Amino acid sequence: MTYKGYDILALRFGKDTIIYCDKTLNPYIEVSSDQIQEVCIYIRYHPELKFSFFFSLSGVDYPEKNRITLVYHLFSMKLKTLCVLKASVNRNHPELESIESVWKTAGWFEREIHDLLGVNFIRHSNMKRLLLPDDWVGYPLRKDYKEPLLYHDMETSRDKPS
Amino acid sequence: MEEMILNMGPQHPSTHGVLNFLIITDGEVIHQALPNVGYLHRGIEKLAEQTPYTTFIPFTDRIDYLSAMFANHVYVMAVETLANIEVPERGEYLRVIACELNRIASHLISTGALALDIGASTPFVHWIRERECINDIMEALCGARLTYSYMRVGGVSRDISQNIKDAVLKFLDHFEPIIDEYNRLISFNGIFIKRLANVAIISQVDAVNFGLVGPNLRGSGIEMDIRRAIPYGVYDRFDFKIPIGLGFQGTLGDSYDRYFVRILEMKESCSIVRQALETLPPGDIRTKIKRNLKIRENECYTCVESARGEMGIYLVSDGSDRPYRLKIKTGSFTAMSIVEKISQGLMVADLIALIGSLDVVAPEIDR
């Protein structure tokens, strides 16, 4: 997202709560986790921004900083540009407002992140595991994940083929 | 009124892979179809964190077996962007040729299988015959017929020979008239149209809201193609149209529109391959890179227009020789999430038409 687009956002939410960072290849905007829904609604419907295409939602685990960062990739046909939003949550109590009401498709992305990283999305219509079985223990994409040795008395690993 | 619960899949032939739908019906009318995915979850994103950058390429083939070239492409593009590697022009042109041939092959399966799913088995056999020609070309070009691993970080693995060039041109000369023949065979067939037109209509609002991409989004009449919106590689040098749904035989955004957009796209792909072969520049096909590629702390999001729409990779590096986090966004994932809404009130037989026209590939959903 260009700096001009950020200005519009900063005017509404204040430069202290949303921070522009261009150290990475795609500049991103850091948003506090309790404001993410408001920012998403604003950025989607503002007539000069119109980031109506939801590209992807990913979660990244940073154990040494004790947080999980959620990364939203949005696209605007009007500005022909990508917008990256980042919101961080505490790793011990990962909770965040769901943006399913803004983009329906985010619901499935959030379920996947709930499944693989253990983040809880508040006011999500169906906060269940998506890819793994419902009774799976642990969150595989966390950095400290250890695969359980048994699942329903079946071994989950096998000897390396010689 | 009595509700009945039906399980469709995970071994149903028309679910294109291992997928399960829990269908709540009243007789023939579906009240709700709940997709149950995850049967093909292999944890590719987790595997990426344990695999060096250059050795991960064969894994990307397995994301979507029908269009492996695009997964190759988006992954190497992400690594090149992060490591700041330039690709020689000839390498970029060869990528375009390989990708567009793969797009034709994938659309052949998609449109053929849709006809097969709703009861017409002849067209599928014709399309498979054409696809064999592409498979032979691919085999000559990169040594594999399905899981190509053709792209390398910095270029492609092998150069195109005069023989292969001739084979591609011969195939295109043969294939372009066949599309019209195929249209006469099935696309304009009255029964086929009746099965698809006005069935499972996706409005523009829903298409954007549910994040549909690629031919599914364009079938609803939205002109959105990553090749134009965020040009990558050398796609900005070619002249091609972006076909969109117009309500060809019924309402805008119905199953027939999604089907026919794919047919039109194959013609455009043929034209891109011809242009690329004509203007193929001489030179290297690959930049030399370090054997043990390490990338300093950074992150990027790259996307390509795959046969199933926008495919994106979010790659985070931390200075080591393997990704810190790799997220793969695929078109089938979002296409699957719309089934629950659109299927309400459909007939059971029309659900097959919906899934077939959305062109979902199960391993791409689960990764």
Interface residues (C-beta under 8 A of the other chain):
Chain A: T24 L25 N26 S52 F53 F54 F55 S56 S58 V60 D61 V71 H73 F75 M77 K80 L82 V84 W103 K104 T105 A106 G107 W108 L116 L130 L131 L132 P133 P140 L141
Chain B: V37 G38 H41 G43 E45 K46 T81 L82 D206 V208 N209 F210 G211 M224 A229 I230 N298 E299 C300 Y301 C303 E310 G312 Y314 V316 Y324 R325 K327 K329 F333 T334 M336 S337 I338 K341 D366
